[in-house]
Amino acid sequence: MHHLFTPNHVQLLNSCYPPASALLTAGPEYSPNSQELSRLSYYASNHPSKLTKVGSEIEKRVRHEARKARAGNIRTRASLLMSLAILRALATECRRDIALLSPSLVASVDVTMEAVPTDLEVVARAASVFTSWTTYTNGHLIGTDSTLTKDYLSALNRFAALSRSTLADLEVRNRTRLIGFAALSGALNSEALYNDPNQFKAQISALMRPILVTLFETEMDMLDRQAMLVKETPSSAYLAEFRTRPAVERRAASIHIHIDGDKGPSMADVSNASLRALYSMVSHANGAQLAIVMHSAFDSINDAQAWNDVPHCCWLSQKMAEWSQYQYRFAVPTWLVERLCRSPDVPSPVIYHPTVAEMATEIFSSPIPLINLSTSDITSSLIALLLRRIESDPNDALLPVLIRCLSSLGRHVYYSDQIQDLTAEIIHRISIIEARGNISQARSSPSSKSLAVRCLLAALFGLMQAADSGEALVRPTAADHLNGASTPAEAFKQEIAVNGRVLRRTLISPDVWQESVSLLCDNDFAVRSDYANVLMFYLAEEMPKHGDTSGEGGKRMTTGPLTHAVQLNILLHAGNHGTKFLHAVHAYIYLLATSSSLGLASTSSRSPSHLTLEDPLQPRIDPEDDVHESDLQIQVNGRRSFSIPRTPRERKASVVQRLMEPNPSGLASASACLADYAIILNLLTTIHEELPVRGLLTGIPMLMALNSAASEAGAANIATSKRTHAMREVVARVWLVLGGVWNIPQLAQLAEKALASAPSNLPAIQRCNLSAHIHPQNPIEFSSLPEPTIQWKGIDTDAALDMLTSSPSILEATGLDQESLLQRLSCQWTPEEALNSSVERSSSFDTTLRGDGLSPLLKISPALMHIENISQHSLARSTRGVGVADLRGALEGRHSMSNPNLARPASISTLEHAPSTTEGGFLKLTQTRSRPRNQKRPATRGAGEVRDVLNKLGLGGKQNGTLLKASFPALQKPHSSAPPYKS
């Protein structure tokens, strides 16, 4: 019935409804009158100013009908369904002016969901209205209109509650969840989600919880199958296709509660909808938004107490990283590590700690490529967390998980030096802990210090293993490459491909490892054993060989076209990092076998004055090294008077000096156990098999010295006899290995004959995978029971050395004649000299092909030296510039590098100053004169010396009075000659 003063829009709206008597028979579609609905839509689209009034009128009707439908009024329920259909039609037809209808539409949906949340037909109609709005809105009102924002978030939470329905009827529960996920998918594909950053977190929090509830209820096999189909089939079988076009051309999703077939939806359909919702969420998020998504996922899992379900948590983290945009994938593991490191230091780990660490490990270990990932920062954070957990509780269950997480960072190589940088970071931390004797400034127990070192070694071992497994490198054989070489350049490339292991990453340099070799002499056997395992793996798999290894099992030296060209420089040259590293390894092996006390925990008997500037073992002091005033105690008149801070490297150098001090009691008081000698044998065997040339040149002198030490010790008592027997067995077995490596049957027979004449006492020490367990190995001590005395002299080292130096393969590989090789291998060897060789600095031109240490710029044929070559003056000139210090030295008559003829010392020598380390001025910087005060200062030698320096500075006076320095002095003084020209 129409009233005279009824507005036109109200009349058009009323005409869309059938008569009240026909409402009950309007089912099952419950659609408004199509012709009248078209008139209303036409009126609203042509009169946008009336759209707000139409929306308010429909909202008024919906609130009235929803209130009655909750009470069970069937007729009002039918009218509510028609009102929702009218709203959807208006939202579709008036999409350009959807903002005018948005407040009434969203409020109507929220009121309907609140009134009848269990009526699936009404809920499905409301979800269709909601998805129509999310499809066409630009989201600008979210966050701007507070009432609309409140109603929108309320409706979103109600649909999220439907998506995690727990109804007993499985079919009804699945239908309810599908309707909820349909509405949530509309919100995920809408601009309303991303328009306001402040409201993004609230929306994601509501959207994430139902997704995770469904995922954690689904079996892993089903999740894996459905995840493979998510990218291939973007649409669901039960939901219409969502928008793929601009807003004016979009088609809103049509949601129904009926599906094709007799059976209702299964759990697979629900999990499929949840996976697609998750994919839509993470695939459109940037880095900051991914962090919010991760935070919401963390809160949802925490609220559901699902941290014990580690497989589902790891699967979720991997898929979130995989489905994210390529440039933002790093945000997922970075957030996990930051959350893990932000946890409080409590004795027992929080329940989510192991699971979060496993989630990060799963991402690092997966084949998903990551970019922009700061592996160095992640490594530093994980190491700091690992040390904190060890200090809190050495038996923490989180330690193995953190070790695996650290190791997994080597799975992918993001830049060439990544593995080397991570290794340097871990070794630097190990060295600080080793030298300082504790984990942090708070004094911890020795067991905690050893456990910290062993955990870092396990992480280092796993890092190298992961790097090797990630390369997936197919190594060709040497014969296949060298047979096809036609030119020396091609042969060089093929030889490098075979021997150098051409990889996408840089192999770990020996100078990075050299700082950790002192762990071979740690006072804890578990640390020594673990480090030996890591060192053997490094020697076999990681250390750059540069022509020092070969095919045929890696036990023979191959001959390539450039072997003789590079052997004198790379293999024999003192500046080679690998050679320095092997010198250090052999020195510490000798100290392990003979030293009476091991480790850096003992106080040093050496005073700081022994560490002079000329001491090659004195380390450089880094500002980053931690210093503690209790690390060094100075003894004055037999009592402790004051403390001087000492850096960890200074403590380490002083203790190394103590290890090299002669032992008055000989081998009887040596600290190495029987298992240590078995470890020494394994190390030497690995060196000679993997690095035959450098191992030969650096190891044979040490082997001779070790045999001499055993011979000098003799058999004074039972303990000494057993120890010398073990040392001689090590020496004999190493000679046996050398005979096999260099194919010298006579040497192998000599060693076998010597070993057959005495029983073997060395235990078999098997290599273990440190990254799989961190349980310490127990040492095997010498038996205290007396044994039959056997006067075993071991192998005849002189005869063995003669066989070795007469081998053609060794002479060819080293490029030396027999006399030179014998002289080099039989030289006097001491650990001091070996350590000096391991730290001495080489020239800048040590790596030139000639190995003569000369600059390539000066390698000019002598025949060219007979001509006038102006440019030779610039080549012969020193690269060191002349500065104010040279002028001061010339004025004072100081001996300097710029003028070696000036031999008079300076008035103040800064090298003779004691460091200013204490208050009160006892050791403050004082002036030290290099000559007596009462001696009269002699006159200078003349003005010529000062004039020479001024001329170098371009300030010297010329005959013509000009201050300009000549560019070509040789042209101005043709009669003068400069080296290397001869007059």
SVG drawing of the C-alpha trace seen along z (x, -y; Angstrom):
<svg xmlns="http://www.w3.org/2000/svg" viewBox="-2 -32 132 92">
<polyline fill="none" stroke="black" stroke-width="0.4" points="0.0,0.0 1.5,-3.3 1.0,-6.5 0.7,-9.9 3.9,-11.4 6.0,-8.2 9.5,-9.1 10.1,-7.6 13.1,-5.5 11.0,-4.0 8.2,-3.1 10.7,-1.5 12.2,0.5 8.8,1.7 7.8,2.8 10.8,5.2 9.2,7.4 6.3,9.7 3.1,9.5 3.3,10.6 1.1,13.6 3.5,14.8 6.7,14.6 6.4,18.2 6.1,19.5 9.0,17.5 11.4,20.2 13.8,21.8 15.5,18.8 13.8,16.1 14.5,13.5 12.9,10.1 10.8,9.1 13.3,8.9 11.5,6.1 11.1,3.9 14.7,4.6 15.9,3.4 13.9,0.2 15.5,-0.4 19.0,0.3 18.4,-2.1 17.1,-4.8 20.0,-4.4 22.7,-4.3 21.3,-7.5 20.7,-9.3 23.9,-8.7 22.7,-11.3 19.8,-9.0 22.0,-5.9 22.7,-6.8 19.0,-7.1 18.3,-3.8 21.0,-2.1 19.7,-3.5 16.2,-2.3 17.5,1.2 19.6,1.2 16.5,0.3 14.6,3.2 17.5,5.6 17.8,4.7 14.0,5.2 13.9,8.5 17.0,9.9 15.6,9.3 12.4,11.2 14.2,14.0 16.2,14.7 12.9,15.4 12.0,17.9 9.6,15.9 9.8,17.7 8.1,15.0 10.5,12.3 13.4,14.7 12.2,14.8 12.0,11.0 15.6,10.8 16.9,13.0 15.3,10.7 16.7,7.6 20.2,9.1 19.6,9.9 18.6,6.3 21.8,5.1 23.9,7.3 22.2,6.2 22.7,2.5 26.4,3.1 26.9,4.7 25.1,2.2 26.3,-0.9 29.9,0.2 31.2,-3.2 29.5,-4.8 30.0,-1.8 31.4,-4.2 28.0,-5.8 26.4,-2.4 29.3,-1.0 28.2,-2.0 24.7,-0.6 25.8,2.5 28.6,3.5 26.3,2.7 23.5,4.9 25.9,7.8 27.2,7.5 23.7,7.3 22.6,10.4 25.6,12.4 25.0,11.5 21.3,12.4 21.3,15.7 24.9,17.2 23.7,20.8 21.3,20.3 23.5,21.4 21.2,20.1 21.0,16.6 24.7,16.7 25.5,17.6 23.4,14.7 25.2,12.3 28.6,13.7 27.6,13.0 26.8,9.4 30.1,9.1 32.2,10.4 30.3,8.1 31.4,5.1 35.0,6.4 35.2,6.9 34.3,3.4 35.5,1.2 38.8,-0.7 39.2,-0.5 39.6,-4.2 36.9,-4.3 38.8,-1.7 40.5,-3.6 38.8,-6.8 35.2,-6.1 35.4,-4.7 31.9,-3.3 32.4,-1.5 35.8,-0.2 34.3,1.2 31.4,2.9 33.8,4.3 36.2,5.8 33.2,7.2 31.8,8.9 35.3,10.2 35.6,11.8 32.2,13.4 33.1,15.0 36.4,16.1 34.5,17.8 32.4,19.6 35.7,20.8 36.8,22.6 33.4,24.1 33.4,27.1 29.9,28.5 29.5,32.2 27.9,32.9 30.9,33.2 28.9,32.2 27.4,29.1 30.8,28.2 32.5,28.4 29.7,26.4 29.9,23.7 33.7,23.5 33.5,23.2 31.1,20.3 33.4,18.6 36.5,19.1 34.6,17.8 34.0,14.5 37.6,14.4 38.9,15.0 37.0,12.0 38.6,9.9 42.0,11.2 41.6,10.2 40.2,6.7 41.9,3.3 40.3,3.0 43.1,5.2 46.0,3.1 44.7,-0.4 45.3,-1.3 48.6,0.1 47.2,-0.4 44.2,1.8 46.2,4.4 47.4,6.1 43.9,6.4 42.6,7.9 45.4,10.4 45.0,11.4 41.3,12.3 42.1,14.0 45.1,16.1 43.5,18.0 40.9,20.0 43.4,20.8 45.9,22.4 43.1,24.3 42.2,26.0 45.8,26.6 46.7,28.2 43.7,30.5 44.8,31.8 47.2,34.6 50.6,33.8 50.2,36.0 47.0,34.2 48.7,30.8 51.6,31.7 49.3,32.8 47.1,29.8 50.0,27.3 51.2,28.5 47.9,27.6 47.4,24.2 49.5,22.4 48.2,24.5 44.5,24.1 43.7,20.7 40.0,21.3 38.1,23.7 35.4,26.2 32.9,24.8 33.5,21.1 33.1,18.8 36.1,17.1 37.2,14.0 38.1,10.7 40.9,10.7 40.0,7.3 39.7,3.6 37.0,2.7 34.5,1.6 34.9,4.9 35.0,7.3 32.6,10.1 31.7,10.7 31.8,14.3 28.5,16.1 28.3,18.2 25.8,21.0 25.4,23.7 24.5,26.4 27.2,28.3 27.0,30.7 26.5,34.4 24.8,36.2 27.7,36.0 28.6,32.9 32.0,31.2 34.9,33.2 37.7,32.0 39.9,31.9 37.7,29.2 37.9,27.2 41.7,27.5 41.9,26.6 40.0,23.3 42.3,22.6 45.4,23.2 44.2,20.8 43.5,18.2 47.0,18.5 48.5,18.4 46.6,15.2 47.7,13.7 51.4,14.2 51.8,13.8 50.7,10.2 52.5,9.0 55.7,7.0 58.5,7.3 56.9,5.3 53.5,7.0 55.1,10.4 56.5,9.7 52.9,8.9 51.7,12.1 54.4,14.1 53.5,12.4 49.8,13.2 50.7,16.8 52.9,17.0 50.1,15.7 47.6,18.1 49.8,21.1 50.5,19.9 46.8,19.5 46.1,22.9 49.0,24.5 50.1,26.2 53.9,25.9 54.2,29.6 53.1,30.2 56.5,29.5 55.9,31.0 52.9,28.7 54.8,25.7 57.8,26.4 55.5,27.0 53.8,23.7 57.0,21.7 58.4,23.3 55.3,22.6 55.1,19.1 58.6,18.5 58.0,20.3 54.7,18.5 56.0,15.1 57.3,12.7 60.9,13.5 62.4,10.3 60.6,10.5 61.2,14.1 64.0,13.2 61.5,11.6 60.1,15.0 63.3,16.6 64.6,13.3 61.5,12.8 61.8,16.3 65.5,15.8 64.7,12.4 61.8,13.8 64.0,16.7 66.8,14.3 64.4,12.0 63.3,14.6 64.3,14.2 67.2,16.0 65.5,18.5 67.0,21.8 64.5,23.9 63.6,23.0 60.1,21.7 57.9,24.2 58.0,22.5 61.9,22.1 62.7,25.5 59.8,25.3 60.7,21.8 64.3,22.9 63.1,25.9 61.0,23.7 63.9,21.5 66.1,24.6 63.4,25.9 63.5,22.7 67.3,22.6 67.5,26.3 64.8,26.2 65.5,25.7 63.7,22.4 66.1,19.6 66.4,16.6 67.9,13.2 68.6,10.2 69.2,12.5 71.9,11.3 73.6,14.5 76.3,12.8 73.8,11.1 71.8,14.3 74.9,16.2 76.0,13.6 72.5,13.7 72.3,17.5 75.8,17.7 75.0,15.2 71.8,17.1 73.7,20.4 76.3,19.1 73.6,17.6 71.7,20.8 74.9,22.7 75.7,20.3 72.1,20.6 71.9,24.4 74.6,26.7 72.0,29.4 69.6,27.3 67.5,29.2 67.6,26.2 71.4,26.6 71.2,29.3 68.4,27.4 70.4,24.2 73.4,26.1 71.3,27.5 69.9,24.0 73.4,22.6 74.6,25.4 71.7,25.0 72.9,21.5 75.4,23.2 72.7,24.9 72.4,21.9 75.2,19.7 74.1,16.2 77.5,14.7 80.9,16.2 82.6,15.6 79.6,16.5 80.8,19.8 84.3,18.3 82.8,15.3 80.5,17.5 83.5,19.8 85.6,16.8 82.8,15.6 82.5,18.9 86.3,19.4 86.7,15.9 84.1,16.7 85.9,19.9 89.2,18.2 87.9,15.6 86.3,18.2 89.4,20.4 91.8,17.6 89.5,15.9 88.7,19.2 85.0,18.4 81.9,17.6 81.2,14.0 82.5,11.6 80.6,13.5 82.9,16.4 81.5,19.6 82.5,23.2 85.2,24.9 82.6,27.4 80.5,24.7 83.5,23.2 84.3,26.6 80.7,27.2 80.5,23.8 83.6,24.6 82.3,28.0 78.9,26.7 80.5,24.1 82.7,26.8 79.6,28.9 77.9,25.9 81.1,25.3 81.2,29.0 77.5,28.9 78.0,25.6 80.7,27.2 78.6,30.3 75.6,28.2 77.7,26.2 79.0,29.3 75.6,30.9 74.1,27.7 76.6,27.5 75.4,30.7 78.7,30.8 79.6,33.6 83.3,34.0 84.9,35.3 87.9,37.5 91.4,36.2 91.8,38.5 88.7,37.3 89.9,33.7 93.6,34.0 93.2,36.3 91.2,33.7 93.6,30.8 94.9,29.3 96.5,26.1 98.2,25.2 95.5,22.7 92.8,25.3 94.8,27.8 95.1,25.3 91.4,24.7 90.7,28.5 93.3,29.1 91.7,26.4 88.3,28.0 89.6,31.3 91.9,30.4 90.5,27.0 86.9,27.9 85.4,25.0 82.5,24.0 80.0,21.1 81.5,20.2 85.0,19.6 86.6,22.4 87.6,21.6 91.1,20.2 93.6,21.8 94.5,18.5 90.9,18.4 91.4,21.7 94.8,21.1 93.5,19.1 91.8,22.2 94.6,24.8 95.6,24.3 92.4,26.3 94.5,29.4 96.2,28.7 93.1,27.9 93.0,29.4 89.7,31.1 89.9,34.3 86.4,33.8 87.4,30.5 90.5,32.0 88.7,34.9 85.9,32.8 88.3,30.3 90.3,33.1 87.2,34.4 86.4,31.0 90.0,30.4 90.1,33.7 86.9,32.9 88.3,29.5 91.6,30.9 89.7,33.5 86.8,31.5 87.3,27.8 90.9,26.8 92.0,25.4 94.4,27.9 95.8,25.9 97.3,28.9 98.2,30.7 95.6,33.4 94.8,35.9 92.4,38.5 92.8,42.2 91.3,41.9 93.2,38.7 96.4,40.6 98.7,39.9 100.1,36.7 98.8,36.1 101.0,34.5 99.4,31.7 100.9,29.4 101.4,26.6 102.5,28.7 106.1,27.7 105.2,24.1 103.3,23.6 104.9,26.0 107.9,23.8 105.6,20.8 102.4,22.4 103.6,25.5 107.1,24.6 106.9,20.9 106.9,19.7 104.2,17.2 101.6,19.8 98.7,19.8 98.3,23.6 102.0,24.1 101.8,21.7 98.7,23.5 100.4,26.9 103.4,25.6 101.0,24.5 99.2,27.9 102.4,29.9 103.7,27.6 100.6,28.2 100.6,31.9 104.1,32.1 103.2,30.1 100.2,32.3 102.4,35.4 105.1,34.0 103.8,31.2 103.4,31.8 100.4,29.4 97.7,28.6 95.2,25.9 95.0,22.2 93.5,22.4 96.8,22.7 98.6,19.5 101.6,18.7 105.0,18.5 106.2,16.1 106.0,12.4 104.7,9.8 108.2,8.6 109.0,11.7 106.5,10.7 108.7,8.2 108.1,6.5 110.4,8.9 108.5,12.0 106.8,13.6 104.3,15.2 103.0,11.9 99.6,11.4 98.3,8.1 95.9,6.5 92.4,5.8 90.2,3.2 87.3,5.7 89.1,8.2 87.6,8.4 89.9,7.4 89.6,8.4 91.8,7.0 91.9,10.4 93.4,12.1 97.0,11.2 98.6,10.9 102.0,9.2 104.2,10.6 106.3,8.0 108.6,9.2 106.8,12.6 103.3,11.2 100.5,9.9 100.6,6.2 98.4,5.0 96.7,6.3 97.2,5.4 94.5,6.1 95.5,8.7 93.7,9.4 92.7,13.0 95.3,13.2 98.1,12.1 97.0,14.8 97.0,17.3 100.5,16.4 102.0,16.6 100.5,20.0 101.8,21.3 105.2,20.1 104.7,22.1 103.8,25.2 107.1,24.9 109.2,24.7 111.4,27.8 110.0,30.3 112.5,31.4 110.9,34.7 110.6,35.6 107.8,37.6 106.9,39.2 104.8,36.1 103.3,35.7 99.5,34.9 98.4,36.7 96.4,39.8 96.5,42.9 93.5,41.7 95.4,38.5 98.1,40.5 95.4,42.2 94.0,38.8 97.5,37.6 97.8,40.6 94.5,39.8 95.4,36.2 98.8,37.0 97.3,39.6 94.7,37.1 97.4,34.5 99.5,36.8 96.6,38.3 94.9,35.0 98.0,32.7 100.8,34.9 103.4,32.3 102.9,29.7 102.3,32.4 105.6,34.0 107.7,30.8 106.2,29.6 105.5,32.9 108.6,35.1 110.9,32.8 108.3,32.9 108.1,36.7 111.8,36.9 111.7,34.6 108.9,36.7 110.9,39.9 114.0,38.2 112.0,37.2 110.8,40.8 114.4,42.0 115.7,39.5 113.1,40.4 114.0,44.0 112.3,46.4 113.1,44.8 109.9,46.2 106.7,48.0 104.8,44.8 107.5,43.4 108.0,46.8 104.3,47.0 104.2,43.4 107.4,43.8 105.9,47.0 102.8,45.1 104.8,42.3 107.0,44.8 103.9,46.6 102.5,43.3 105.7,42.6 105.8,46.0 102.2,45.9 102.7,42.5 105.7,43.9 103.4,46.7 100.9,44.1 103.7,42.3 104.7,45.4 101.2,45.9 100.6,42.3 103.8,41.9 103.8,45.5 107.1,46.6 106.7,50.3 110.1,50.5 109.1,47.9 105.7,49.6 107.5,52.9 109.9,51.3 107.1,49.8 105.1,53.1 108.1,55.0 108.7,52.6 105.0,52.7 104.9,56.5 107.7,56.7 105.6,55.1 102.0,55.2 99.7,52.3 98.4,50.3 96.7,47.4 92.9,47.6 90.7,47.2 89.2,43.7 86.3,43.4 85.1,40.1 81.7,39.0 79.1,36.5 79.4,33.7 76.3,32.0 74.2,35.1 75.1,35.3 77.1,33.3 77.9,36.0 81.5,35.9 83.9,38.7 85.7,40.3 89.5,40.4 91.3,43.7 94.2,43.6 97.3,45.7 97.0,48.9 98.4,48.8 99.1,52.5 102.7,53.5 103.2,55.2 106.1,57.3 108.9,55.0 109.7,55.0 112.7,53.1 111.1,51.8 113.1,49.1 110.4,48.4 111.1,47.9 114.6,47.0 113.9,43.4 117.2,42.8 116.5,45.7 113.0,44.5 114.2,41.0 116.6,42.3 113.9,44.2 111.6,41.2 114.2,38.8 115.2,41.2 111.6,41.6 111.2,40.3 107.6,39.3 108.5,37.1 111.5,35.5 109.2,34.7 106.4,33.4 108.6,31.1 111.0,30.0 114.0,30.5 117.0,32.8 117.7,35.5 120.4,33.6 118.2,30.5 115.2,32.6 117.2,34.6 118.7,31.4 115.2,29.9 113.6,32.9 116.4,33.7 116.8,30.2 116.6,29.4 112.9,28.9 111.5,27.3 108.0,26.2 109.2,22.6 110.5,22.5 107.4,24.0 105.2,21.5 107.4,18.7 107.0,20.0 103.3,20.1 103.0,16.4 105.7,14.7 104.6,12.2 105.5,12.6 106.3,10.1 103.5,8.5 104.8,10.4 105.1,13.9 102.4,15.2 104.0,14.4 104.7,17.3 108.5,17.0 108.3,17.0 111.2,14.5 109.3,11.9 109.9,9.2 107.3,6.8 106.0,7.7 106.8,4.1 110.5,4.7 110.6,8.0 112.3,6.5 114.8,8.2 118.4,7.2 119.1,6.4 116.7,3.5 118.8,2.0 121.5,0.8 119.3,-1.8 118.2,-5.1 114.8,-4.3 113.2,-7.3 110.3,-5.3 112.7,-3.1 113.3,-5.8 109.7,-5.7 109.8,-1.9 112.8,-1.8 111.5,-4.5 110.3,-3.3 106.5,-3.0 106.8,-4.6 106.0,-8.3 108.2,-11.0 106.4,-12.9 106.9,-15.2 108.3,-12.3 111.2,-11.9 111.9,-15.6 112.0,-15.5 114.2,-12.5 116.6,-14.2 116.7,-17.3 117.4,-15.2 119.7,-12.8 117.4,-9.8 117.8,-6.5 114.7,-6.2 113.5,-4.2 113.6,-7.2 117.3,-7.8 119.3,-4.7 122.5,-6.8 121.1,-8.8 122.1,-6.7 121.7,-9.1 118.8,-8.0 115.8,-10.3 115.5,-12.3 112.2,-10.5 111.6,-6.8 108.0,-5.8 108.9,-2.2 110.6,-2.4 107.5,-3.6 105.6,-1.4 101.8,-1.3 99.6,-3.5 97.4,-0.9 97.1,-1.9 96.1,-4.9 98.4,-6.8 101.1,-7.1 103.2,-4.0 103.2,-2.9 102.2,-6.1 103.9,-7.1 107.2,-8.7 109.8,-10.1 112.8,-7.8 115.9,-9.3 118.1,-7.1 121.3,-8.9 122.6,-10.2 121.6,-13.7 125.2,-14.8 126.5,-13.9 126.8,-16.9 124.8,-16.7 127.1,-16.4 126.8,-18.6 124.8,-17.5 126.6,-15.9 125.7,-18.8 123.0,-20.4 123.2,-17.9 121.0,-15.4 118.2,-17.9 118.5,-19.1 118.0,-15.6 114.7,-15.2 113.6,-18.7 114.3,-17.7 112.2,-14.6 109.4,-16.7 109.7,-19.1 110.7,-22.0 114.5,-22.1 116.1,-25.2 117.2,-25.1 119.9,-27.2 117.2,-29.1 115.3,-29.8 112.2,-27.9 110.2,-25.7 109.0,-23.4 110.3,-19.9 111.5,-18.5 109.5,-15.7 112.4,-14.0 115.6,-14.6 117.5,-12.2 117.0,-14.6 118.3,-17.5 121.3,-15.6 122.5,-13.4 125.8,-12.6 124.2,-11.3 123.0,-7.7 120.5,-6.0 120.2,-2.4 119.9,0.1 121.8,-1.7 125.5,-1.5 127.7,-4.5"/>
</svg>
